[in-house]
């Protein structure tokens, strides 16, 4: 399989403090990969660095063998909900159609075709009935579903998602998991910042263990071990059911 993502020697520093150090990463096409690690490990920074949203001190990221700047149309990004002004006066449908602007440009107005695609994406996340609602009236789980619909409408090949399960109810979390696994089955590649170690074996097939440096990466069944988790978390593993972690 070709690699969807290749990261080489990626280093990010704020002032003189390394946030990410010499990261090498090869992500095959068609995997659903979690990025896990302690607070301050650089998980969000890694995604932003791969997307060119933060300056890097060294290294590069390739999407299907080309720099991200040439492959933007293949990539969709779901940031953390807290990074968005949800009081901005716009509707759910308009937010989803914003995902089409990369294809349309900022001058051409969306037409019937784009509206239909946006409504279809909202239907996939169970939000079509709220298409005309103002985003300020949405719950946290509904906001996250709108973000996912905006990414879906782009019909990308590679999806980057930063904490998509944060602050959502159990029903929404299950709906998001189902959607992500369906995208993987369709051959898409998904990279997801995730914090709940207990659900990693259930939700994902690949995992990156990160703490400023890359500690381990690969299939969950091979690298999601107690030994690697202790290396990642400095010997202090957050509560994980024994059955959830593979013994080394």
C-alpha positions, 0 to 999 in steps of 0.5 A, spaced: 500 500 500 502 507 498 503 511 504 498 516 505 502 520 510 510 521 510 513 525 516 520 526 516 525 529 521 519 534 524 521 538 529 517 544 532 519 549 538 516 554 541 522 559 543 527 554 545 523 549 548 522 543 543 514 541 542 516 535 537 523 532 536 525 529 530 518 525 528 518 520 523 512 517 521 509 513 515 501 512 515 499 507 510 493 508 506 486 506 509 488 506 516 484 509 522 490 511 527 489 514 534 495 519 536 495 518 544 500 521 549 500 525 556 498 532 556 503 537 553 506 531 548 505 535 542 499 531 539 495 537 537 501 541 534 503 535 530 497 535 526 497 542 525 505 542 523 503 536 518 498 541 515 502 547 515 498 551 521 504 552 525 512 553 523 516 548 523 524 548 525 525 542 521 522 536 517 517 535 512 510 532 511 508 529 504 501 527 502 501 521 497 508 523 496 507 531 495 507 537 499 501 538 503 500 545 499 500 541 493 495 536 496 490 540 499 484 538 495 485 531 498 485 533 506 480 535 510 481 537 517 476 537 524 479 542 529 477 542 536 470 545 538 473 550 542 477 553 537 471 556 533 467 562 535 460 558 535 456 565 536 458 567 529 451 568 526 450 563 521 446 556 520 448 549 520 447 548 513 452 554 511 457 551 516 457 545 512 457 548 505 464 552 507 467 545 506 466 546 499 469 553 498 476 549 497 473 546 491 469 552 489 473 558 490 471 564 495 468 567 489 463 562 486 457 561 490 454 554 492 448 552 488 443 546 488 448 541 487 453 543 493 446 544 497 444 537 496 451 535 498 451 538 504 444 536 506 447 529 504 453 530 509 448 532 515 444 526 514 450 522 515 451 525 521 444 525 523 443 533 523 439 534 517 433 536 521 437 542 524 440 544 517 437 551 518 438 552 525 443 557 528 450 554 530 449 558 537 443 554 539 447 547 538 449 543 544 456 540 544 455 534 541 451 537 535 457 542 534 461 536 533 457 533 528 456 539 524 464 539 524 464 532 521 459 533 516 463 539 513 469 534 513 465 529 509 462 534 504 469 535 502 470 528 500 477 528 502 482 522 502 486 524 508 482 526 514 485 529 520 481 530 527 483 533 533 479 530 539 472 529 536 470 525 542 471 531 547 465 533 550 460 529 547 455 524 549 455 517 549 450 517 543 454 522 539 461 518 540 458 512 538 455 515 531 462 518 530 466 512 531 461 508 526 462 514 521 470 514 522 470 506 521 465 507 515 470 512 512 476 507 513 472 501 510 471 506 504 479 506 503 480 513 507 486 515 512 484 518 518 488 521 523 485 522 530 488 525 536 484 521 542 485 521 550 481 515 552 486 509 552 480 504 554 477 505 547 483 505 543 483 497 541 475 498 540 475 504 535 482 504 532 487 499 528 493 503 528 496 508 534 501 513 535 504 513 542 507 520 542 511 524 548 514 530 544 518 524 541 515 518 537 515 512 542 511 507 538 507 507 531 503 501 528 498 496 528 494 497 535 495 489 536 502 490 536 504 497 539 499 498 544 502 494 550 503 496 557 511 497 556 510 502 550 504 506 554 509 506 560 514 509 556 510 514 553 507 516 560 513 516 564 511 510 568 504 513 570 499 510 566 492 513 566 487 508 568 486 502 563 482 496 564 487 490 563 483 487 557 484 493 553 492 493 553 496 488 550 501 485 554 508 485 551 
